[in-house]
């Protein structure tokens, strides 16, 4: 066996190992993402049952949400390579469920609220499956779109915070529609990063996709509540 053959074998083994690593991270991301739905639902149920989230004023709720979300994300970043990473992530998803309970409770208060929640869930699932399938067929590197999506997300956050004071229905609808587009693209971007081997930590990958799914679901549910709600 000559040196060229040895080098070719080494390259082939390295490529196979890299592909196996990418598939392992992607598989763990999907499993953890599915598991994260359990504490999210539990948090939403607790928030509705106790009235915990709805008891807070919009301003206080916003402060609690921002402080809790950024605090948890900082903790997840610090623990992502340790055994505490998964429990911290799941605690974060429980917190997000509690924060979501105000919107879910409001929609469930409508006569067709349960069907609207299921429709929002089905729509979010369809978007996720579509983006996941798309990420497997797109060959080009999508890294460059990340900075534009981040800028869009920051603009949405600023607009959302501003609307707490403005209380504009038109702005709320605009933000919700834009959020669905931006965070759907984020799902594609984040999953493609895993498949390209650019994201090798499944906890970080799960966090990114979870936040996108949360925002897509929340936006869909808000729009359905506005346009499809029935008070009868």
KOLMARZA-932767 format. One record per residue: residue number from 1; x, y, z of N, C-alpha, C in turn. Coordinates in nm, 3 decimals. Each point is the difference from the previous one (the first is absolute). Layout:
<recs>
REC  nr    n.c1    n.c2    n.c3   ca.c1   ca.c2   ca.c3    c.c1    c.c2    c.c3
REC NUM       X       Y       Z       X       Y       Z       X       Y       Z
...
</recs>
This chain:
<recs>
REC  nr    n.c1    n.c2    n.c3   ca.c1   ca.c2   ca.c3    c.c1    c.c2    c.c3
REC   1   0.086  -0.120   0.000  -0.086   0.120   0.000   0.090   0.125   0.000
REC   2  -0.018   0.086  -0.103   0.084   0.119  -0.008  -0.055   0.113   0.086
REC   3   0.078   0.109   0.004  -0.038   0.113   0.085  -0.130   0.066  -0.046
REC   4  -0.023   0.002  -0.132  -0.123   0.060  -0.052  -0.123  -0.076   0.048
REC   5   0.012  -0.134  -0.002  -0.112  -0.083   0.045  -0.025   0.018   0.149
REC   6   0.106   0.010   0.078  -0.013   0.021   0.144  -0.068   0.133   0.028
REC   7   0.043   0.103  -0.076  -0.059   0.133   0.018  -0.149  -0.001  -0.038
REC   8  -0.033  -0.070  -0.109  -0.139  -0.009  -0.044  -0.085  -0.072   0.105
REC   9   0.053  -0.108   0.056  -0.073  -0.074   0.103  -0.022   0.086   0.124
REC  10   0.102   0.077   0.037  -0.011   0.088   0.118  -0.106   0.107  -0.024
REC  11   0.000   0.057  -0.121  -0.099   0.103  -0.031  -0.142  -0.058   0.002
REC  12  -0.013  -0.121  -0.056  -0.131  -0.065  -0.003  -0.050  -0.029   0.141
REC  13   0.091  -0.050   0.086  -0.037  -0.029   0.138  -0.039   0.128   0.073
REC  14   0.074   0.108  -0.027  -0.033   0.128   0.064  -0.134   0.053  -0.044
REC  15  -0.031  -0.013  -0.129  -0.130   0.044  -0.052  -0.114  -0.079   0.061
REC  16   0.019  -0.131   0.010  -0.104  -0.086   0.058  -0.022   0.033   0.147
REC  17   0.109   0.026   0.073  -0.011   0.034   0.142  -0.072   0.133   0.017
REC  18   0.032   0.096  -0.089  -0.067   0.129   0.006  -0.148  -0.011  -0.029
REC  19  -0.036  -0.082  -0.099  -0.140  -0.019  -0.034  -0.076  -0.067   0.114
REC  20   0.066  -0.096   0.065  -0.063  -0.070   0.113  -0.023   0.096   0.116
REC  21   0.096   0.090   0.022  -0.013   0.099   0.107  -0.116   0.095  -0.028
REC  22  -0.011   0.045  -0.124  -0.109   0.091  -0.038  -0.136  -0.067   0.019
REC  23  -0.011  -0.125  -0.040  -0.126  -0.072   0.015  -0.034  -0.022   0.148
REC  24   0.102  -0.023   0.082  -0.022  -0.019   0.143  -0.051   0.129   0.064
REC  25   0.062   0.113  -0.035  -0.045   0.129   0.054  -0.142   0.031  -0.046
REC  26  -0.030  -0.027  -0.128  -0.133   0.026  -0.053  -0.104  -0.089   0.068
REC  27   0.033  -0.127   0.019  -0.093  -0.093   0.066  -0.025   0.041   0.145
REC  28   0.106   0.036   0.072  -0.016   0.045   0.139  -0.080   0.130   0.009
REC  29   0.020   0.086  -0.100  -0.077   0.126  -0.004  -0.148  -0.028  -0.014
REC  30  -0.035  -0.090  -0.091  -0.141  -0.034  -0.021  -0.062  -0.063   0.125
REC  31   0.075  -0.090   0.064  -0.052  -0.066   0.122  -0.020   0.101   0.112
REC  32   0.098   0.086   0.021  -0.009   0.099   0.108  -0.109   0.102  -0.031
REC  33  -0.017   0.032  -0.126  -0.105   0.093  -0.040  -0.137  -0.059   0.032
REC  34  -0.017  -0.127  -0.031  -0.127  -0.067   0.031  -0.023  -0.005   0.151
REC  35   0.106  -0.030   0.076  -0.011  -0.005   0.145  -0.034   0.136   0.059
REC  36   0.051   0.107  -0.061  -0.022   0.135   0.052  -0.146   0.043  -0.009
REC  37  -0.078  -0.068  -0.084  -0.142   0.034  -0.011  -0.076  -0.037   0.129
REC  38   0.048  -0.101   0.071  -0.069  -0.046   0.122  -0.001   0.109   0.108
REC  39   0.117   0.053   0.041  -0.004   0.108   0.100  -0.067   0.127  -0.052
REC  40   0.004   0.024  -0.131  -0.067   0.118  -0.055  -0.150  -0.011   0.022
REC  41  -0.057  -0.116  -0.033  -0.143  -0.023   0.020  -0.034   0.005   0.149
REC  42   0.087  -0.061   0.083  -0.024   0.000   0.145   0.003   0.143   0.055
REC  43   0.093   0.081  -0.047   0.008   0.139   0.044  -0.122   0.080  -0.042
REC  44  -0.046  -0.021  -0.124  -0.119   0.070  -0.048  -0.123  -0.041   0.081
REC  45  -0.011  -0.130   0.028  -0.114  -0.050   0.080   0.002   0.061   0.140
REC  46   0.119   0.002   0.062   0.012   0.057   0.135  -0.035   0.148   0.000
REC  47   0.048   0.072  -0.102  -0.029   0.143  -0.008  -0.148   0.028  -0.014
REC  48  -0.070  -0.083  -0.079  -0.144   0.017  -0.018  -0.075  -0.040   0.126
REC  49   0.040  -0.113   0.059  -0.070  -0.052   0.118   0.012   0.092   0.120
REC  50   0.115   0.063   0.015   0.024   0.087   0.116  -0.026   0.147  -0.030
REC  51  -0.010   0.033  -0.129  -0.015   0.140  -0.038   0.125   0.081   0.025
REC  52   0.113  -0.070   0.011   0.126   0.064   0.038   0.043   0.106  -0.101
REC  53  -0.002  -0.036  -0.128   0.046   0.093  -0.102  -0.099   0.114  -0.022
REC  54  -0.128  -0.034  -0.005  -0.102   0.102  -0.026  -0.016   0.097   0.117
REC  55   0.049  -0.039   0.119  -0.010   0.087   0.117   0.098   0.117  -0.010
REC  56   0.103  -0.016  -0.082   0.100   0.106  -0.015  -0.048   0.103  -0.102
REC  57   0.033   0.124   0.023  -0.031   0.104  -0.097   0.089  -0.020  -0.123
REC  58  -0.040   0.053  -0.116   0.083  -0.016  -0.121   0.144   0.046   0.020
REC  59   0.019   0.112   0.071   0.135   0.051   0.022   0.082  -0.093   0.089
REC  60  -0.059  -0.044   0.110   0.070  -0.091   0.090   0.029  -0.133  -0.070
REC  61  -0.097  -0.047  -0.077   0.016  -0.124  -0.074   0.116   0.011  -0.098
REC  62   0.012   0.114  -0.067   0.110   0.022  -0.095   0.134  -0.003   0.071
REC  63   0.009   0.067   0.114   0.126   0.003   0.076   0.038  -0.140   0.047
REC  64  -0.098  -0.074   0.053   0.025  -0.137   0.047   0.044  -0.088  -0.116
REC  65  -0.067   0.015  -0.114   0.033  -0.081  -0.117   0.143   0.027  -0.048
REC  66   0.033   0.127  -0.018   0.134   0.035  -0.050   0.109  -0.042   0.097
REC  67  -0.021   0.028   0.130   0.099  -0.037   0.100   0.016  -0.152   0.009
REC  68  -0.112  -0.071   0.002   0.004  -0.146   0.009   0.060  -0.064  -0.124
REC  69  -0.042   0.047  -0.117   0.047  -0.060  -0.125   0.150   0.020  -0.018
REC  70   0.047   0.123   0.017   0.143   0.025  -0.018   0.083  -0.064   0.111
REC  71  -0.057  -0.006   0.121   0.070  -0.068   0.109   0.016  -0.149  -0.028
REC  72  -0.105  -0.063  -0.046   0.006  -0.142  -0.032   0.094  -0.026  -0.118
REC  73  -0.005   0.085  -0.102   0.087  -0.020  -0.116   0.147   0.013   0.038
REC  74   0.029   0.092   0.093   0.137   0.012   0.050   0.041  -0.127   0.073
REC  75  -0.090  -0.053   0.084   0.029  -0.122   0.075   0.018  -0.120  -0.093
REC  76  -0.082  -0.008  -0.105   0.012  -0.109  -0.097   0.134   0.004  -0.070
REC  77   0.043   0.121  -0.038   0.129   0.015  -0.066   0.114  -0.045   0.092
REC  78  -0.013   0.027   0.129   0.105  -0.037   0.095   0.002  -0.150   0.030
REC  79  -0.115  -0.067  -0.013  -0.009  -0.141   0.040  -0.015  -0.095  -0.119
REC  80   0.009   0.051  -0.122  -0.031  -0.082  -0.118   0.094  -0.119  -0.018
REC  81   0.119   0.007   0.058   0.096  -0.111  -0.013   0.008  -0.086   0.126
REC  82  -0.097   0.019   0.091   0.001  -0.077   0.125  -0.130  -0.078   0.015
REC  83  -0.005  -0.081   0.104  -0.120  -0.080   0.025  -0.120   0.085   0.037
REC  84   0.025   0.124   0.043  -0.111   0.089   0.040  -0.067   0.066  -0.119
REC  85   0.059  -0.013  -0.119  -0.051   0.070  -0.117  -0.144  -0.034  -0.035
REC  86  -0.031  -0.129  -0.004  -0.137  -0.041  -0.037  -0.102   0.043   0.105
REC  87   0.022  -0.025   0.131  -0.097   0.047   0.100  -0.023   0.151  -0.004
REC  88   0.106   0.078  -0.022  -0.016   0.146  -0.007  -0.083   0.038  -0.122
REC  89   0.024  -0.066  -0.112  -0.079   0.026  -0.121  -0.147  -0.033   0.023
REC  90  -0.027  -0.114   0.064  -0.138  -0.040   0.025  -0.068   0.095   0.098
REC  91   0.076   0.050   0.098  -0.056   0.099   0.092  -0.036   0.128  -0.075
REC  92   0.082   0.036  -0.097  -0.028   0.116  -0.083  -0.129  -0.019  -0.080
REC  93  -0.019  -0.118  -0.056  -0.121  -0.025  -0.079  -0.125   0.000   0.089
REC  94   0.015  -0.041   0.125  -0.112   0.009   0.094  -0.036   0.146   0.026
REC  95   0.103   0.081   0.021  -0.021   0.144   0.020  -0.069   0.062  -0.121
REC  96   0.043  -0.038  -0.118  -0.060   0.054  -0.122  -0.146  -0.042  -0.012
REC  97  -0.032  -0.121   0.045  -0.138  -0.044   0.001  -0.086   0.084   0.092
REC  98   0.053   0.033   0.117  -0.073   0.087   0.094  -0.025   0.137  -0.063
REC  99   0.102   0.053  -0.066  -0.014   0.131  -0.065  -0.100  -0.004  -0.116
REC 100  -0.012  -0.116  -0.063  -0.093  -0.015  -0.112  -0.145  -0.013   0.047
REC 101  -0.019  -0.032   0.127  -0.133  -0.034   0.051  -0.099   0.115  -0.010
REC 102   0.046   0.124   0.007  -0.092   0.113  -0.012  -0.071  -0.003  -0.136
REC 103   0.080  -0.015  -0.108  -0.057  -0.004  -0.134  -0.087  -0.124  -0.019
REC 104   0.051  -0.115   0.042  -0.077  -0.124  -0.016  -0.132   0.008   0.077
REC 105   0.005   0.052   0.122  -0.121   0.013   0.081  -0.101   0.093  -0.064
REC 106   0.049   0.109  -0.059  -0.089   0.095  -0.067  -0.070  -0.065  -0.119
REC 107   0.076  -0.074  -0.079  -0.057  -0.067  -0.117  -0.095  -0.111   0.042
REC 108   0.035  -0.075   0.104  -0.088  -0.106   0.048  -0.131   0.055   0.055
REC 109   0.001   0.127   0.037  -0.122   0.064   0.047  -0.102   0.023  -0.110
REC 110   0.043  -0.010  -0.127  -0.092   0.011  -0.113  -0.074  -0.133  -0.018
REC 111  -0.118   0.007  -0.060  -0.080  -0.122  -0.015   0.069  -0.103  -0.089
REC 112   0.082   0.044  -0.094   0.074  -0.092  -0.086   0.149   0.001   0.033
REC 113   0.029   0.036   0.124   0.140   0.016   0.041   0.082  -0.127  -0.012
REC 114  -0.057  -0.113   0.040   0.076  -0.126  -0.005   0.040  -0.035  -0.143
REC 115  -0.090   0.022  -0.095   0.031  -0.030  -0.139   0.105   0.096  -0.055
REC 116  -0.001   0.126   0.049   0.100   0.096  -0.044   0.139  -0.039   0.051
REC 117   0.007  -0.047   0.124   0.128  -0.045   0.056   0.053  -0.119  -0.080
REC 118  -0.087  -0.095  -0.032   0.042  -0.117  -0.078   0.042   0.041  -0.142
REC 119  -0.071   0.098  -0.057   0.037   0.047  -0.133   0.137   0.066   0.001
REC 120   0.027   0.080   0.103   0.130   0.064   0.013   0.110  -0.104   0.018
REC 121  -0.030  -0.105   0.079   0.098  -0.107   0.020   0.026  -0.074  -0.131
REC 122  -0.107  -0.030  -0.074   0.015  -0.069  -0.128   0.078   0.085  -0.100
REC 123  -0.030   0.131  -0.002   0.071   0.089  -0.090   0.148   0.009   0.033
REC 124   0.031   0.007   0.130   0.140   0.005   0.043   0.073  -0.130  -0.036
REC 125  -0.068  -0.113   0.019   0.059  -0.130  -0.034   0.028  -0.009  -0.150
REC 126  -0.095   0.050  -0.081   0.017  -0.004  -0.145   0.119   0.086  -0.043
REC 127   0.014   0.117   0.061   0.113   0.087  -0.032   0.131  -0.067   0.038
REC 128   0.003  -0.062   0.119   0.122  -0.068   0.044   0.037  -0.113  -0.095
REC 129  -0.097  -0.083  -0.036   0.028  -0.113  -0.090   0.045   0.051  -0.137
REC 130  -0.063   0.107  -0.048   0.039   0.057  -0.128   0.143   0.052   0.002
REC 131   0.036   0.072   0.105   0.136   0.054   0.012   0.102  -0.112   0.019
REC 132  -0.037  -0.103   0.076   0.091  -0.113   0.022   0.027  -0.073  -0.131
REC 133  -0.103  -0.021  -0.081   0.018  -0.066  -0.130   0.080   0.089  -0.094
REC 134  -0.028   0.129   0.003   0.072   0.094  -0.087   0.148   0.005   0.035
REC 135   0.030  -0.012   0.128   0.141   0.006   0.044   0.082  -0.117  -0.052
REC 136  -0.068  -0.110  -0.035   0.073  -0.117  -0.050   0.027   0.006  -0.150
REC 137  -0.071   0.086  -0.070   0.016   0.005  -0.146   0.078   0.124  -0.047
REC 138   0.004   0.103   0.083   0.076   0.120  -0.036   0.149  -0.027   0.017
REC 139   0.076   0.025  -0.104   0.143  -0.029   0.003   0.085   0.122   0.036
REC 140  -0.051   0.119  -0.024   0.079   0.120   0.023   0.013   0.029   0.150
REC 141   0.107   0.071   0.035   0.024   0.041   0.138  -0.093   0.116   0.036
REC 142  -0.075  -0.016   0.108  -0.095   0.102   0.041   0.050   0.085   0.116
REC 143   0.128  -0.012   0.033   0.054   0.071   0.114  -0.020   0.151  -0.011
REC 144   0.016   0.054  -0.119  -0.007   0.145  -0.019  -0.138   0.057   0.032
REC 145  -0.105  -0.083  -0.013  -0.133   0.052   0.028  -0.025   0.016   0.150
REC 146   0.086  -0.060   0.081  -0.018   0.006   0.145   0.003   0.141   0.055
REC 147   0.092   0.084  -0.050   0.010   0.136   0.054  -0.123   0.083  -0.036
REC 148  -0.057  -0.023  -0.120  -0.119   0.074  -0.039  -0.121  -0.044   0.080
REC 149  -0.007  -0.130   0.028  -0.109  -0.050   0.082   0.011   0.054   0.143
REC 150   0.123   0.009   0.050   0.021   0.053   0.134  -0.044   0.146   0.008
REC 151   0.035   0.078  -0.102  -0.042   0.141  -0.004  -0.152   0.009  -0.003
REC 152  -0.063  -0.088  -0.079  -0.146  -0.003  -0.006  -0.062  -0.035   0.133
REC 153   0.062  -0.096   0.071  -0.053  -0.041   0.131   0.012   0.114   0.101
REC 154   0.111   0.072  -0.004   0.019   0.114   0.091  -0.106   0.107  -0.028
REC 155  -0.026   0.026  -0.128  -0.101   0.099  -0.037  -0.139  -0.043   0.048
REC 156  -0.028  -0.129  -0.009  -0.129  -0.051   0.049  -0.010   0.018   0.151
REC 157   0.110  -0.027   0.071   0.001   0.016   0.146  -0.026   0.145   0.037
REC 158   0.067   0.092  -0.068  -0.019   0.142   0.028  -0.145   0.041  -0.029
REC 159  -0.054  -0.045  -0.112  -0.137   0.033  -0.036  -0.099  -0.059   0.100
REC 160   0.028  -0.123   0.045  -0.087  -0.064   0.098  -0.001   0.073   0.133
REC 161   0.119   0.043   0.044   0.009   0.076   0.125  -0.071   0.134  -0.014
REC 162   0.020   0.064  -0.115  -0.064   0.130  -0.023  -0.151  -0.013   0.000
REC 163  -0.050  -0.112  -0.050  -0.145  -0.016  -0.009  -0.066  -0.023   0.135
REC 164   0.081  -0.035   0.101  -0.055  -0.008   0.136  -0.051   0.137   0.042
REC 165   0.068   0.105  -0.046  -0.041   0.136   0.032  -0.100   0.056  -0.101
REC 166   0.023  -0.032  -0.130  -0.084   0.056  -0.105  -0.137  -0.066  -0.005
REC 167  -0.001  -0.134   0.022  -0.125  -0.078  -0.005  -0.070   0.014  -0.136
REC 168   0.077  -0.020  -0.107  -0.053   0.009  -0.136  -0.030  -0.139  -0.054
REC 169  -0.124  -0.024  -0.039  -0.038  -0.129  -0.059   0.071  -0.023  -0.133
REC 170   0.011   0.107  -0.079   0.066  -0.011  -0.130   0.147  -0.039   0.016
REC 171   0.068   0.062   0.097   0.141  -0.033   0.024   0.013  -0.142   0.052
REC 172  -0.090  -0.044   0.086   0.004  -0.136   0.053  -0.015  -0.102  -0.112
REC 173  -0.093   0.026  -0.092  -0.022  -0.091  -0.113   0.123  -0.002  -0.090
REC 174   0.057   0.119  -0.027   0.119   0.008  -0.085   0.117  -0.077   0.061
REC 175   0.022   0.018   0.130   0.108  -0.070   0.070  -0.022  -0.151  -0.005
REC 176  -0.123  -0.045   0.020  -0.030  -0.143  -0.001   0.026  -0.062  -0.137
REC 177  -0.042   0.069  -0.105   0.021  -0.052  -0.136   0.149  -0.006  -0.032
REC 178   0.074   0.106   0.035   0.143   0.002  -0.026   0.073  -0.105   0.083
REC 179  -0.047  -0.022   0.123   0.064  -0.099   0.088  -0.012  -0.140  -0.060
REC 180  -0.115  -0.032  -0.057  -0.017  -0.132  -0.061   0.102  -0.020  -0.112
REC 181   0.018   0.103  -0.084   0.096  -0.011  -0.109   0.144  -0.009   0.048
REC 182   0.037   0.089   0.092   0.139   0.005   0.047   0.038  -0.126   0.077
REC 183  -0.088  -0.044   0.090   0.037  -0.115   0.082  -0.015  -0.133  -0.074
REC 184  -0.081  -0.003  -0.103  -0.002  -0.118  -0.088   0.134  -0.013  -0.071
REC 185   0.053   0.115  -0.047   0.131   0.000  -0.064   0.109  -0.037   0.100
REC 186  -0.016   0.041   0.125   0.097  -0.036   0.104   0.005  -0.152   0.021
REC 187  -0.115  -0.065  -0.006  -0.003  -0.147   0.014   0.085  -0.063  -0.109
REC 188  -0.022   0.044  -0.124   0.078  -0.051  -0.113   0.148   0.027   0.021
REC 189   0.034   0.121   0.039   0.139   0.040   0.021   0.067  -0.085   0.107
REC 190  -0.067  -0.019   0.113   0.060  -0.073   0.112   0.016  -0.149  -0.030
REC 191  -0.100  -0.059  -0.064   0.011  -0.142  -0.035   0.108  -0.023  -0.105
REC 192   0.012   0.093  -0.093   0.104  -0.012  -0.104   0.138   0.011   0.061
REC 193   0.016   0.083   0.102   0.128   0.012   0.069   0.042  -0.133   0.063
REC 194  -0.097  -0.070   0.058   0.029  -0.131   0.059   0.041  -0.098  -0.109
REC 195  -0.074  -0.003  -0.109   0.028  -0.094  -0.108   0.131   0.029  -0.070
REC 196   0.042   0.126   0.002   0.130   0.036  -0.060   0.116  -0.015   0.096
REC 197  -0.030  -0.038   0.125   0.105  -0.018   0.098   0.049   0.129   0.063
REC 198  -0.075   0.109  -0.019   0.039   0.129   0.056  -0.049   0.016   0.144
REC 199  -0.100  -0.077   0.039  -0.048  -0.002   0.138   0.016  -0.143   0.052
REC 200   0.084  -0.016   0.099   0.032  -0.135   0.049  -0.055  -0.027   0.140
REC 201  -0.069   0.097   0.058  -0.058  -0.019   0.133  -0.152  -0.009  -0.013
REC 202  -0.055  -0.115   0.035  -0.143  -0.020  -0.023  -0.087   0.083   0.095
REC 203   0.053   0.038   0.115  -0.077   0.085   0.092  -0.016   0.139  -0.059
REC 204   0.108   0.055  -0.053  -0.006   0.130  -0.066  -0.092  -0.005  -0.121
REC 205   0.012  -0.108  -0.078  -0.085  -0.016  -0.118  -0.147  -0.007   0.040
REC 206  -0.029  -0.076   0.106  -0.138  -0.013   0.045  -0.056   0.133   0.047
REC 207   0.081   0.076   0.073  -0.044   0.130   0.049  -0.040   0.092  -0.115
REC 208   0.082   0.005  -0.104  -0.029   0.085  -0.114  -0.129  -0.039  -0.070
REC 209  -0.016  -0.128  -0.028  -0.120  -0.047  -0.070  -0.123   0.016   0.089
REC 210   0.014  -0.028   0.129  -0.113   0.014   0.093  -0.050   0.143   0.003
REC 211   0.090   0.097   0.011  -0.041   0.141   0.003  -0.074   0.039  -0.127
REC 212   0.047  -0.052  -0.114  -0.067   0.030  -0.126  -0.140  -0.061  -0.003
REC 213  -0.013  -0.125   0.043  -0.131  -0.066   0.004  -0.094   0.072   0.096
REC 214   0.052   0.042   0.114  -0.080   0.072   0.099  -0.058   0.127  -0.062
REC 215   0.085   0.075  -0.070  -0.045   0.126  -0.059  -0.096  -0.022  -0.115
REC 216   0.021  -0.104  -0.079  -0.092  -0.031  -0.109  -0.137  -0.038   0.056
REC 217  -0.001  -0.088   0.102  -0.126  -0.042   0.060  -0.073   0.118   0.064
REC 218   0.072   0.080   0.075  -0.059   0.115   0.067  -0.061   0.097  -0.101
REC 219   0.071   0.025  -0.110  -0.048   0.093  -0.101  -0.121  -0.056  -0.074
REC 220   0.005  -0.128  -0.035  -0.114  -0.063  -0.066  -0.124   0.004   0.089
REC 221   0.020  -0.031   0.128  -0.113  -0.002   0.093  -0.060   0.140   0.017
REC 222   0.086   0.101   0.006  -0.049   0.137   0.013  -0.082   0.040  -0.122
REC 223   0.049  -0.034  -0.118  -0.072   0.034  -0.123  -0.132  -0.075  -0.010
REC 224   0.001  -0.127   0.037  -0.122  -0.079  -0.003  -0.102   0.054   0.099
REC 225   0.050   0.044   0.117  -0.090   0.057   0.100  -0.063   0.129  -0.047
REC 226   0.077   0.080  -0.078  -0.051   0.127  -0.049  -0.100  -0.020  -0.114
REC 227   0.039  -0.083  -0.096  -0.082  -0.013  -0.121  -0.098  -0.117   0.001
REC 228   0.028  -0.101   0.083  -0.087  -0.117  -0.001  -0.074  -0.025   0.128
REC 229   0.019   0.090   0.098  -0.065  -0.017   0.130  -0.150   0.018  -0.007
REC 230  -0.070  -0.080   0.080  -0.147   0.008   0.005  -0.040   0.015   0.145
REC 231  -0.064   0.113   0.033  -0.040   0.027   0.138  -0.131  -0.066   0.039
REC 232  -0.073  -0.052  -0.099  -0.131  -0.058   0.029   0.012  -0.127   0.082
</recs>
